[in-house]
Each structure stands twice: as structure tokens, then as C-alpha cells.
Amino acid sequence: MPVPSDQSEFTVPGVGLYEYLYGSLTPDDEDRIAVVDLAEGTETTYATLRSHVDAAAGWLSRFGVRSGDVIALQCPNSEAFIVAAHAVWRLGAVLTPVALHASAEQVAHQIRDSRATLLLTFAGFGDGGEEAVELSGLGRDRLIHLDTSRGLKQMYAERSNPPAVSFDPHTHLAALPYSSGATGLPKGVQLTHSNLVANIAQIETSGVVTRDDVVFGILPFFHIYGLTVLANAAVRLRAKLVAVPRFHLESFLSAHEEQGVTLTFIAPPVAVALAKHPAVVDHDLSTLRAVVSGAAPLDDGLARAVESRLGIRVYQGYGLTEAGPVTHLNTDDNLSRGSIGRPVPGTEHKLVDPGTLDEIPVPVEGLSADGELWVRGPQVMVGYLGSDEATAVVLPGDGWLRTGDLARQDAAGHVYIVDRLTEIIRHQGQQVAPAELEALLLALPDVADAAVVGVSGEDAEEIPEAFVVRQRPLTGDDRSDEEVAAAIMDAVNTRVEPYKTLRAVEFIAEVPRSATGKTLRRKLRES
């Protein structure tokens, strides 16, 4: 039987995103600080933010943007991103957020594939915007630089009123983020207003974010994780959002101290730094009450190391672009921090054998067999844009979404992510999860960061190899890299079954990761 949320009574608000975000704004809310833009050095109240969104929507309407149009947005974390995104939704248009690191060719592909009619970006990015619109066939007249005098400043100055719009939030698309999901090349994920409103409401119900929080916004807004939990949920809950364009540990720590940050959404690599980096002790993080980790599995040992060092609570969430993204959130103080918990309100899950597609039952005691995690809820996407075949793979029917993640669950239905199905190392007929070995590596004092991949051995079998960032040696530690590598292998291999043992350790300067903290194992294999 599927496992439901602990809070099964849940109704999706029947409104669009703009109405859900700003419709309940009270006079008391209006004077609260909504966004602190560290790059611009500005603070914006909720009243001003709403005024900016309306002015931008009015200007875009006069420019010709209509309900249902797709608008591409390539913009760093900033007030400008929030204003542009919310203005698009105010008009009933569809937002397709573009990764900051995308090449002009990649941006052009997303514009063409999504059928975007306009690109909103920053002139500070250089000529990439001009090249992208020309490659896409849009032309330069369909490019707006938000950071110039003819961008948002002009929109605010003109203060045009946006038109009234009407649409069915259950069917009307709100966002087209691009994700490779479990089926290869990036595809447009069709998310409706109701999908995203539902997910914001689910986050709200969890109680993790409160109106008294100062939320640090380092997760990229162009990714669904940052878009939903920061640019949307923090605004809906009237928290103060500190928008930061990029991550550097020193500025991250300094900003927490200076801004009195109380809650931060992170990915596991940031947890590694908080647990191990010596710079952390040089900063006063006493206002920080909790961090929420997502985007990749977080080990219980690492989470508790952060809790012990900082005196805070570490929560673990889980989701994917195709679900808006949040489906699970572990807020149980008595549960392993390595669990993603049970589903969020209105959501349910089941584990399915990926070979037979038979459901794996909840165990009476202990942990279940490993299976692919399937989820069902109001936040699950409509499907992939223009790809019925890929949609049929991940949406097999009856509302279920295949996540592509291997997981196990306990007798209470709490889920533990094992790893991506595509990342599992198969050795001697057994399955080896890189995340399990990475957790053991990160617990070692000689390891600052680590990733494990499967590489081809002499007999064509996959074998686990570790790529390790060595912790800065202590004074008097004159061991060679070879000696440290041998000590690391011994420490890990004595704690795992023989088929899981590491066969090699290679030291690297940095583990390659995506903007959201996912390990780019392909780059390690190619190296």
C-alpha cells in the first residue's frame, strides 16, 4: 500500500501564483523587508516589491506579452529575478528560467524548444544574450536587459498598470524549467500554477519557514529548488530573503553574521564546509537556528556533525523538478537525519522494484528492500514539453511519478535515499551506492570533500574509485599523499562488505558539482 503524508487533509488553494503570493498582503506586511539584495546593496519592503512587480507586468504587457506567452529569464539571484518572474506570472505568461552558466547555444536551444517570445537577462553577462537571441531566431528586439536604464528602472518609472487576466490555475502553465530527469537530455518540465501553489502551501504547512526568519538565498533561483523555496515560499510567508548571486564560503559566513540569518537552504557540499572548514569558527553564526539540505542525499553523520559544531537543527528535504520540487521533508527530531521522512501534505509514495515494477511492501520491522521511489501528489508535473515518449516513461499512470532514485523505507514509511539508479555501481552482480561510500569518506579527518564513481576494471567489471579533496594537514603531519590515500582506503574498506571496497583513491583540488550541488560524476569518469 502507498504511504501517505502524516497530514493527509490538504486542499490546494484555487488561485494563480501572483494571487497566492501577494493577495493576502496586509498593511502590517507591507512595511516588512522582503528582499535584501547583497549585490545591489538594497533593501525592499513588501509594498515596494509588489509595486515593482505590478509596474514590470504593466510594462511587459504594453510591450506585447500576453497570457500563455513563454518568457525566458536568465538572471542571477537578485530582487530583479523575483520581480521579473512574478511579473510574468501576474500576466498569466509562462516562465522558462535559464541557467546562468548556459552557453549561448544552450540558451538558444531552450528559447527555440520552449517557443519563448522574449529573453530577459542582464547586460552584465556580456554579449551572450545578443548571440542567443540571434541563434534562436528571435532577433535583438526580443531581448531586454533588466540591469540597464531601459530595463527595470524604466519599468518602475513608467508605472504602467497590468491588465486583468483570467485562467484556470489547474491547467494553465506557470513554469517550464529544464531538467534531464531520469531520461537523458534536458526537457521542458510543464508545471501549472496549481502545481507550484500546491508546493508552496505544502512547505508552508511544514512550519520550517516562518515570517520571523531571515532566509539566506544562495540556491540558484533559476533552479526549481531555489525558485520554489526562496523566490516563492519565502515571499509567501513574509520572511526576509537575503539574495546572493554566487557562493563563496567566506562571504557566505560573513553575510550570515552581518544579516542575522536564521535559516538557510543548502546542498550537501555546503554541509561539508560547515562541518569541516576551519573558517567557520571565525564567524558568529549564533542567530542561525537551522539549515535545510536538499538536491542530493545527506548522511546522518554529516548532518549531526553540523548540528554539533553550530548548535543548530539540520533538516533534510527531497524533491525533483518534475514535482515542483518538494515531495518529502524530515522535521522529526527523533528520526535519523539521513532520512527524508514521509511525504509532505497531500502526497504519497511507494517503492517499486525497477525490474518487475512490483510494489515493495512496507516492512514490519527494519528496512525494506531497495526500490525506485514513486510519488503522487498535486505538485507533480503535467508532463515534458513535446515529448510524449519521455513523459510516458516517468508518468506511468494513475498520477504516479517515477523519481529515478533508489530508496528504502522503514516500518513507519520513512524513506532513505540510496542513490540515483543511473549512478549505482554494479560489481560482481551486486549494487554499490556511491553515496554510502561518500558518507564514510566524509567522516574521516583526512577528507575535506569526496565523490565516488564506478570505473572499468581489468575484467570489465565496474569498481568503486574515490576522488578526494585532502583536508589541510595539521602541523607536524608530513605523510605523503600515497600514505594518506592508503589510510583512507583502509578506513573505508574495513567498514563495508568486500564487493563495496574502494579500489583506488585519487586526490583532486575540487569535486565538480552543478549549481545546485549535485556531483558531476561524468566529469570524474572522463578525467
C-alpha positions, 0 to 999 in steps of 0.5 A: 500500500502507498504511504501517505503524508502524516497530514493527509487533509490538504486542499490546494488553494484555487488561485494563480501564483501572483494571487497566492503570493501577494493577495493576502498582503496586509498593511502590517506586511507591507512595511516588512523587508522582503528582499535584501539584495547583497549585490545591489546593496538594497533593501525592499519592503513588501509594498515596494516589491509588489509595486515593482512587480505590478509596474514590470507586468504593466510594462511587459504587457504594453510591450506585447506579452500576453497570457500563455506567452513563454518568457525566458529569464536568465538572471542571477539571484537578485530582487530583479529575478523575483520581480521579473518572474512574478511579473510574468506570472501576474500576466498569466505568461509562462516562465522558462528560467535559464541557467546562468552558466548556459552557453549561448547555444544552450540558451538558444536551444531552450528559447527555440524548444520552449517557443519563448517570445522574449529573453530577459537577462542582464547586460552584465553577462556580456554579449551572450544574450545578443548571440542567443537571441540571434541563434534562436531566431528571435532577433535583438528586439526580443531581448531586454536587459533588466540591469540597464536604464531601459530595463527595470528602472524604466519599468518602475518609472513608467508605472504602467498598470497590468491588465486583468487576466483570467485562467484556470490555475489547474491547467494553465502553465506557470513554469517550464524549467529544464531538467534531464530527469531520469531520461537523458537530455534536458526537457521542458518540465510543464508545471501549472500554477496549481502545481507550484501553489500546491508546493508552496502551501505544502512547505508552508504547512511544514512550519520550517519557514516562518515570517520571523526568519531571515532566509539566506538565498544562495540556491540558484533561483533559476533552479526549481529548488531555489525558485520554489523555496526562496523566490516563492515560499519565502515571499509567501510567508513574509520572511526576509530573503537575503539574495546572493548571486554566487557562493563563496564560503567566506562571504557566505559566513560573513553575510550570515553574521552581518544579516542575522540569518536564521535559516538557510537552504543548502546542498550537501557540499555546503554541509561539508564546509560547515562541518569541516572548514576551519573558517567557520569558527571565525564567524558568529553564526549564533542567530542561525537556528537551522539549515535545510539540505536538499538536491542530493542525499545527506548522511546522518553523520554529516548532518549531526556533525553540523548540528554539533559544531553550530548548535543548530537543527539540520533538516533534510528535504527531497524533491525533483523538478518534475514535482515542483520540487518538494515531495518529502521533508524530515522535521522529526527530531527523533528520526535519523537525519539521513532520512527524508521522512514521509511525504509532505501534505497531500502526497504519497509514495511507494517503492517499486522494484525497477525490474518487475515494477512490483510494489515493495511492501512496507516492512514490519520491522527494519528496512525494506528492500531497495526500490525506485521511489514513486510519488503522487501528489498535486505538485507533480508535473503535467508532463515534458514539453513535446515529448510524449515518449519521455513523459510516458516513461516517468508518468506511468499512470494513475498520477504516479511519478517515477523519481529515478532514485533508489530508496528504502523505507522503514516500518513507519514509511520513512524513506532513505535515499540510496542513490540515483539508479543511473549512478549505482555501481554494479560489481560482481552482480551486486549494487554499490551506492556511491553515496554510502561510500561518500558518507564514510569518506566524509567522516574521516579527518583526512577528507575535506570533500569526496565523490565516488564513481564506478570505473572499468576494471581489468575484467570489465567489471565496474569498481568503486574509485574515490576522488578526494579533496585532502583536508589541510594537514595539521602541523607536524603531519608530513605523510605523503599523499600515497600514505594518506590515500592508503589510510583512507582506503583502509578506513573505508574498506574495513567498514563495508562488505568486500564487493563495496571496497574502494579500489583506488583513491585519487586526490583532486583540488575540487569535486565538480558539482552543478549549481545546485550541488549535485556531483558531476560524476561524468566529469570524474569518469572522463578525467 
